[in-house]
Amino acid sequence: MNTARHVNVQTLLNEQPITPYQWVVFALCFFIVLLDGFDTAAIGYIAPSLIKEWGVSKPALAPVLSAALFGLAAGALSAGPLADRLGRKRVLAGSVALFAAACLGSAFAGDLTELAILRFITGMGLGAAMPNAVTLTSEYCPEKRRALITNLMFCGFPLGAALGGFLAAWMIPAFGWRSVLLAGGVVPLVLTVLLWTVLPESVRYMVVHSWPVERIRRVLARIAPEQAAQAQGFVLPEPAPMSGAVQSGISIVLSPSYRMGSFMMWLAYFMGLVIFYALINWMPVLFKEAGLDPKTATLISALFPLGGVGAVLFGWLMDRFNANRIIAAGYALTAVAIWAIGHASGNLGWLMATVFIAGTLMNTAQSSMPALAAAFYPTRGRATGVAWMLGIGRFGGIAGSYLVAELSARHLGFSDIFTAVAVPGLVATVAVLLKDFSQPDDPHHRRPVDQQTLAELASH
């Protein structure tokens, strides 16, 4: 539906070339996710320094490593429903300001308890920012390039985590571990100002929530000025609500049409983060114990998140083929590669190669999950759907942080630890395939548009 009177917003986005204005939206969301990756991984890179300076054991450090993950879960689970109610921009800008302030405070922590509290607050901001950046990006994309662009934006997370490793290897010897946290707090404060002044609200959100036509037109005029000027109203075909009343984001995510897919995405993302945080938090320590010097251990560990740029290829494949099966293959190959790291400690070159390959596979599969979720849910439940997958998945990060500590306490060897960490990759593979079998990622399986709802939207 795309007439001079009522313009279908998604059709307009599909038919127009991507404009510089849309690239600005993508770029701002990319930097949010990059800073998210930097701050999330920073505590793992400074862990050896904390052990040395404060004289603590590895098990004693586990609560600090997992504190941000509890905050990430809390932030994501609460921010998704808020964003579906209040809008993506408000929640996004506020969450970035929160994690900036808390990360700055972490740089001045005096003990493990204080640091753990501040890392929890940092995590709340990070957890709220990530799903809204994914949602806002996906809602400004043409459908045929949505997975590619969303994955490209999400590459900021592993790149930020890798950047944290390279900067930590340079900054910690020169300026101390606190400098890493200072850098992770100052930059997002600057970004917050840009978000308030430059970033628009999601145009799909504005249409679905019946914002004034003039406000929608002002945004769309930056993308398609002629069509926006001629339009008297804007509409957006959406799946019909299960009842006559407007559904909340949570009720949509847990409705019979989406329940199985939701549960399987939660499980897959949970298992992916078990792997990610088990390795990103503990690889520097494990490599050091295997005989590498601290700087080399940190640099090799930084190769693991760097491989996440492979998500661009997966995004291209997901736009053309069955997205579920593409991601499932990535998780299966991840399990094999993680196992291989445990058998490469005797050869530095082979260790570097296997860490990079494992990181490329694991982060590519994991970074593709938000795009899969964003395409799965309708606008009214999209922020909640993406946020709850990310939020529930964060508990996998908590489990991963404790997993290696527990395996070390049981005196498992280097190769045995990596074998154990590889198993969640197989579980994630099965979960994504079950989602595919239960509700294939195929336009013909989507629920029909409620024409009465369309007519009601058109009347605003």
Summary of the structure (lengths in Angstrom):
residues: 460
radius of gyration: 22.0
end to end distance: 15.8
largest distance: 70.5
contacts: 1829
relative contact order: 0.16
helix: 80%
strand: 2%
